[in-house]
Amino acid sequence: MVRENDFVAIFHSIHRVMKVEKLLKQNGADILLIPVPRQLTSDCGLAIRFAPEQQDRVFEVLKDADLLPAELFQKEAKTYRRVE
């Protein structure tokens, strides 16, 4: 379940999203592997969910590993806003 203001990071391959999940958990980030919400699309079908307070940590780890998400969305009410 995606809570209000949570981020959903989309990756274009199952291999990449699984690698990201492992890396973030090893680095102490509080994330969750989830099915991609119906309102969003992804070839992979899985995404990483994290709370706003985890954003800096998540992006620091992913940038260092050159594994930034293909797309990033933030939940607002019943919709998802794309974050650039």
N, C-alpha and C positions, 0 to 999 in steps of 0.2 A: 504494500500500500504506500502510496506517495502522499505525504502530508503537505499542507499549505506551506509554500515557500521553499520546499525541498527542490534540489536540483536533480535532473536526470541526464546522465551523460550517455550518448549514443556512439557506438563504435560499429564499423562496417564488417567485422568478422568475429566469429565466435572465439577464435584463437586469441585475438587481441583483447576482447573483453575479459576472458579468463585470465590472461596474463596481467591485465590491469587490476583485477580483483585481488589476485595473489600479492602483487606488489604493494597495493594500498594497505592491505591487511598486515603485511610484514612491517610496514612503516607506521602502524598504529592508527591509521585513519578509520573512522567509524563510518563504514559504507555498507551497502547491501546490494547484492546481485538480484535484479528483479526482471520479470518479463517486461518488454517494452509496452508502455501504456497504449491502449487502442487508438487514442487520438494521434499518436506519433507513428512513424514508420521506420523500419530498420530491416535490412536483409538478415541480420544476425538473430533478432528476436529477443535478445537480452540486453540489459542496460545496467548502469551503476547508479544507485540512488544515494545521495548524501545531503545532509542538512547544511544550511548556509554557514554555520560556524565551522564547518569542515572545509569550506571552499579553498582557503589559502593553503592548507596542508595538502589537499588533493592535487591542486594545480602545481604546487612546488614539486611533489613527487613525480607527477606525470610529465612535467616539462623536463625535469632532469633525465628521465628515461626516454624522452622523445615519443611519448605515447598519449598525446593530447587527444581528446574526443573529436570525432568527426562533427558532432553537433551537441549543443548543450541547451537544455530547456529548464525553465523554472515554473513550478506549479503556482498558478494564480487563480483562486476560486475553482471553477470547473474546467479551466483551460490551461494550456502550457504556452508560455511566452519564450520564444527563442532568444537566447543570450548570445551576443556576439563576442 
